[in-house]
Amino acid sequence: MPSAAEARARLCDPAYEVSAHWLIDEAGHAEALVDECQRAWHAGAGEWAGLSDINSHSIGIEIANKGDHPFAARQMDGLESLLKGVMARWNIAPAQVIAHSDMAPTRKIDPGARFDWQRLARVGLSVWPIADAPAAPAEFIPAARAFGYPDAPAPALLAAFRLRFRPWARGAQDGWDAALACDLARRFGPNS
């Protein structure tokens, strides 16, 4: 949506059947739209770590952004503050902070390649992979799934993974994608 006001109008209009618990505007102010104890309709069909009813098991946060712009520092500041509270209230681990594109790689691309996941990871509000050398490319899909990604076609899974962890990468899936996915699965997967 072009603005937070337009996003709010859409998220609060029952005709669109979409909502979120929180909306962060352009200035970084977080506005509660749905009580956190209630189900919001922010995720839709998707899966994470074997869980398919994401709406019933998550807190939805929308950030006003046109989708192809960097997220303003004020918005990231507001998100950090909001996430700290949400994660404490609901005992959410950093590895459980995910994107729409993570849980629905065939349908969603947000928050997109311009979102600063590394910033969130540096302050303990998300995770970031580490790899010193490439791994066997065939390890990518099993490792991405072991981290939490759903069973999705390989191109969609790679696109979602790269949106978050390698937005600069182009071309076919490679050993660096595999190495990063293996690190995530080993350190942060549900069975780690």
Backbone hydrogen bonds, N-H to C=O, Kabsch-Sander energy under -0.5 kcal/mol:
donor,donor_aa,acceptor,acceptor_aa,energy
7,A,3,S,-2.1
8,R,4,A,-3.1
9,A,5,A,-2.2
10,R,6,E,-2.1
11,L,7,A,-3.1
12,C,8,R,-1.7
13,D,10,R,-1.1
16,Y,13,D,-1.9
17,E,14,P,-0.8
19,S,41,W,-1.2
21,H,60,G,-0.9
22,W,60,G,-2.2
23,L,31,E,-1.9
24,I,62,E,-2.8
25,D,23,L,-0.6
25,D,29,H,-2.4
28,G,25,D,-1.7
31,E,23,L,-2.9
31,E,29,H,-0.5
33,L,21,H,-3.0
34,V,21,H,-1.2
38,Q,35,D,-2.3
40,A,55,N,-0.6
46,G,52,S,-0.6
47,E,103,M,-2.7
48,W,51,L,-2.0
49,A,148,G,-2.9
51,L,48,W,-2.4
52,S,50,G,-0.5
54,I,52,S,-1.3
56,S,53,D,-0.6
57,H,54,I,-1.4
58,S,55,N,-0.7
60,G,58,S,-0.6
62,E,22,W,-2.5
64,A,24,I,-2.9
71,F,114,R,-0.8
72,A,70,P,-0.5
76,M,72,A,-2.2
77,D,73,A,-2.7
78,G,74,R,-2.4
79,L,75,Q,-2.7
80,E,76,M,-2.7
81,S,77,D,-2.2
82,L,78,G,-2.5
83,L,79,L,-3.4
84,K,80,E,-2.3
85,G,81,S,-1.5
86,V,82,L,-2.6
87,M,83,L,-3.2
88,A,84,K,-1.8
89,R,85,G,-2.8
90,W,86,V,-2.1
91,N,87,M,-0.7
92,I,87,M,-1.8
93,A,91,N,-0.5
96,Q,93,A,-2.0
97,V,94,P,-1.5
98,I,96,Q,-0.8
100,H,110,D,-0.5
101,S,110,D,-2.1
103,M,99,A,-1.4
104,A,100,H,-1.7
107,R,104,A,-1.9
108,K,104,A,-2.8
115,F,112,G,-1.3
117,W,115,F,-1.4
120,L,116,D,-1.3
121,A,117,W,-2.3
122,R,118,Q,-2.5
123,V,119,R,-1.1
124,G,121,A,-1.7
125,L,120,L,-3.0
126,S,120,L,-0.6
135,A,175,G,-2.4
139,E,136,A,-2.6
140,F,137,P,-1.9
143,A,139,E,-2.2
144,A,140,F,-3.1
145,R,141,I,-2.4
146,A,142,P,-2.1
147,F,143,A,-1.8
148,G,144,A,-1.4
149,Y,144,A,-2.0
152,A,150,P,-1.0
156,A,153,P,-0.6
157,L,153,P,-2.4
158,L,154,A,-2.6
159,A,155,P,-2.2
160,A,156,A,-2.4
161,F,157,L,-2.5
162,R,158,L,-2.8
163,L,159,A,-2.2
164,R,160,A,-1.4
165,F,161,F,-3.1
166,R,162,R,-1.2
169,A,166,R,-1.9
178,A,174,D,-1.8
179,A,175,G,-2.4
180,L,176,W,-2.4
181,A,177,D,-2.4
182,C,178,A,-2.7
183,D,179,A,-2.1
184,L,180,L,-2.3
185,A,181,A,-2.6
186,R,182,C,-2.5
187,R,183,D,-2.6
188,F,184,L,-2.9
189,G,184,L,-0.7
189,G,185,A,-1.1
192,S,189,G,-2.4
